């Protein structure tokens, strides 16, 4: 699993890490599959800073939750904060633009995508 965060038109990724497939525990069913990764110390080789990941695949839609510690990512914090997130697992790639809000302390972000209705 490869995780990339970009912001703006910068050609260089703000954060780009890759975990080996064996890092995840799979559960669920073929139509509702979940994968989880946990490392409380956030020191897994290739995934420095990643502490917790949950990926859910249902009806060809991916939802994810990422948590990290001990690794600063130089994200511009002037609102509105938009980050492009790319998750790549094997030959499958999902990219979305996240809208983020900074915490009151300014040390973390809460991000999500807008829901679209047809």
C-alpha positions as MATLAB code, in Angstrom:
seq = 'XXXXXXXXXXXXXXXXXXXXXXXXXXXXXXXXXXXXXXXXXXXXXXXXXXXXXXXXXXXXXXXXXXXXXXXXXXXXXXXXXXXXXXXXXXXXXXXXXXXXXXXXXXXXXXXXXXXXXX';
ca = [
       0.000    0.000    0.000;
       1.395    3.346   -1.037;
       0.122    6.592    0.483;
       0.853   10.008   -1.044;
      -0.213   13.479    0.104;
       0.241   16.530   -2.158;
      -0.865   20.127   -1.794;
      -1.264   22.765   -4.494;
       0.784   22.555   -7.672;
       3.985   21.438   -5.930;
       5.694   18.695   -7.976;
       7.094   16.997   -4.869;
       4.908   14.967   -2.519;
       4.554   16.271    1.044;
       4.376   12.697    2.304;
       4.985    9.459    0.402;
       5.300    6.140    2.200;
       4.841    2.512    1.246;
       3.904   -0.432    3.447;
       4.342   -4.037    2.364;
       1.159   -6.048    1.816;
       1.789   -8.265    4.859;
       1.419   -5.232    7.139;
      -2.398   -5.423    6.961;
      -4.976   -7.737    8.521;
      -7.923   -8.440    6.207;
     -11.469   -9.103    7.396;
     -15.029   -8.916    6.119;
     -16.577  -10.523    3.073;
     -15.864  -10.379   -0.675;
     -18.485   -7.598   -1.033;
     -17.452   -5.646    2.086;
     -13.710   -6.048    2.636;
     -11.688   -4.298    5.373;
      -7.952   -4.026    5.970;
      -6.312   -2.727    9.155;
      -2.792   -1.720   10.112;
      -1.681   -0.719   13.605;
       1.705    0.284   15.019;
       1.467    2.343   18.221;
       5.096    3.473   17.885;
       4.582    4.652   14.265;
       8.009    3.323   13.334;
       7.339    0.672   10.665;
      10.066    0.668    8.038;
       8.728    2.315    4.875;
       5.754    3.762    6.738;
       7.386    6.088    9.222;
       4.795    8.172   11.037;
       1.876    5.850   10.219;
       0.213    4.608   13.370;
      -3.222    3.397   12.297;
      -4.855    2.705    8.925;
      -8.298    1.348    8.122;
      -9.322    0.725    4.521;
     -12.855   -0.356    3.557;
     -13.922   -1.445    0.092;
     -17.648   -1.739   -0.565;
     -19.456   -1.538   -3.903;
     -16.285   -0.346   -5.673;
     -15.907    2.592   -3.237;
     -12.928    3.012   -0.949;
     -13.139    4.723    2.416;
     -10.093    5.180    4.579;
      -8.880    6.452    7.917;
      -5.228    7.309    8.554;
      -3.645    8.283   11.838;
      -0.046    9.103   12.559;
       2.420   10.468   15.071;
       6.017   11.572   15.442;
       6.306   12.712   11.814;
       5.747   16.324   10.750;
       4.238   16.893    7.286;
       4.766   20.454    5.968;
       1.158   21.212    5.016;
       0.171   24.826    4.414;
      -2.417   25.634    7.102;
      -3.997   28.761    5.613;
      -7.710   28.042    5.047;
      -9.113   26.640    2.905;
      -6.827   23.607    3.299;
      -7.029   21.161    0.387;
      -4.866   18.038    0.147;
      -4.727   15.495   -2.662;
      -4.529   11.965   -1.255;
      -3.541    8.964   -3.362;
      -3.831    5.393   -2.102;
      -2.333    2.691   -4.313;
      -2.715   -1.010   -3.605;
      -1.095   -3.152   -6.290;
      -2.496   -1.990   -9.627;
      -5.501   -0.230   -8.052;
      -5.248    3.496   -7.382;
      -7.713    5.878   -5.668;
      -7.149    9.645   -5.607;
      -9.306   12.290   -3.977;
      -9.093   15.914   -2.914;
      -9.668   16.339    0.805;
     -11.027   19.407    2.555;
      -9.330   19.808    5.930;
      -9.777   21.730    9.166;
      -6.918   22.347   11.562;
      -7.262   21.424   15.223;
      -7.396   24.236   17.770;
      -3.752   23.516   18.646;
      -2.757   23.588   14.980;
      -0.926   20.259   15.252;
      -3.371   17.993   13.410;
      -5.931   18.016   10.617;
      -9.369   16.447   10.242;
     -10.005   15.817    6.542;
     -12.745   14.415    4.363;
     -14.234   14.597    0.906;
     -17.484   16.294    0.028;
     -20.362   13.920   -0.673;
     -21.771   14.116   -4.174;
     -25.405   13.367   -4.994;
     -26.329   12.514   -8.578;
];
